[in-house]
Amino acid sequence: EPPSLPARRAVLEALAAHPRARVVVTGHSLGGALAQLCAYDLTHSRDFAAASSAAPLTVVAFAAPRLFNAAFRRRMDEVEAVGRLRALRVVCAADIIARVPPRSVGGSHGVSSRLAIHASRRGGATRLSGPGFTLRRDDPHDAELWRVLPAD
């Protein structure tokens, strides 16, 4: 039996017991890349489509390396565009792992949406940015977001 089937079977069993549940797949570093593979597998499974609620599968990848190619990323973008997937990758702007392998050899992240955490040279994040937004530490409307960030 392929290695993905036991994980898929466990998700399907959980959905059978909790049919209105939302599925969130997450991982850090190499686990973030594996989470993206798992999300791809589940969103292309007829059994998952039949068992899941109307809510899309969510994948959040933290500090994942570029283990995919442009074709995989385009396919994930297509799955997200039709509403079967919600995807986000979270990166610390200075993290080298999120930059390997280099684009020059074809490395690509599996999902496009990104939340970048930018650290200042003195330590601590100074701004957060993502698709269509930037949150700044010195903006009083964003202050509550900075209280939940862990210290470096």
N, C-alpha and C positions, 0 to 999 in steps of 0.2 A: 504494500500500500504506500503511495507517495507520502512524503513527510507532511504535506499540507493538509491531508485528509483528517487526521485526528483533531487538529485545531479547528478545521471547518466543522467537523461533526460536533465538537463541544459547543461551538457557537450556535449551531442549528438546534441542539438539545436545549440550550438555554432559552432560545427564542420560542421553542415549543412550549416551555414552561411559563414564559413571560412574553406573550405575543406582542405586547405594546412597547416592549423595551427598545431603547436605542442602542446601537452598537458603536462603541468608540474603540479604535485601535491606536495604541501609542507605543512609543519606544524611544530610547536615547542612544545616540551614536549608531553603531551597527544595528542595534535594535530598532532605531528610527527607520533605517532602510528596510529592515524586515517587516516593520509595520506597514510600510507602503506596499510591499509585495503582498502581504496578507490582505490589505484593502483591495488591491487589484484582483486577487483570487476570489474574494468574497463577492465583489461587485459583478464578477463574471460567472458566478455560480447560479444556475437556475434554481437550485434548492434554497439558496439564501434569498433570492428575489421573491420566491413564493412564501417563505417563512417570515420575512421581515415586515415591519410596519411601513407606512408611507414615508417615514423619516429616512433621510439618506444616511448611509454609513459615514462616520466621521473618523478621519485619521489625523493625528497630531504627531509629527516627527520632530524630536529635539536633537539638534546638533548632528544630523545625519550626513554622512559623506555622499558624494556624487557617484553612486554606484549604478546609475542607469544611463541610457542613451536618449537622444532627442525623440526617437520614435515612442519609447515608453512614456516619456513626459507628455507628448502630444496625446497619447491614448488616455492617460489619466486626466488631462485637461478636458477631453471630450466627455468622459464619464462624469466629471464634475459639471460640465455645461448642461448636461441633460438632467441634472438633479439627483443622480444616484450616489453622489459622493460630495462630502464637504472635507476639504483638505487644508492643512496648515503646517508649515515647517517653521520651527523656532530656532533662530541662530544667534549666537553672540558674535558680533561683527568681527572680533579679533580671533575667533576660533579657527584654527587651521584645519580641523577635521572636516568642517563644512566646505572646504575648498579643495579637497582631494577626492579622486584623481582630478587633475586639471582639465579645464574645458578643451585645451589644445589636443588632448588625446581622446576627446569624446565624452568625458565625464559630464553627467547631468543629474540634477536632483529629480526625484520622481514626481514632485508636485510643484506647482508654480507659486501659490500663495505663500507669503513669507512674513514673519514677524521678526524684525531684527532688533537686537538689544545692543546699543552702542555704549561701550565703556569709556570713561574718560581716563587720561593718564594718571590721575590721582586716585583712581579706583572708584567704583560705583557707576551705575548707569546714569547718563545724562539725558537720553531721549530714547523713545521706542518708536519704531516706524513699521508700517505694514502697508498693504495695498490701499492707497488713497488716504492715509492719515499719518500724522506724526504727533506724538505726545511728548511734552517737554516737562522736565523736572521743575522749571521755574514758572510754569503755568498753574495758577491756583485751582483751576477747574480739573486738572489732572493729578492733583496732590495725593488723592487717595490711592491711586495706582502705584505710586512710588513707595507707599508704606508696606505693600505686600511683596515687593521684590526682595529676594534674599540678599544679604550683604555678600560682597565678593571676598 
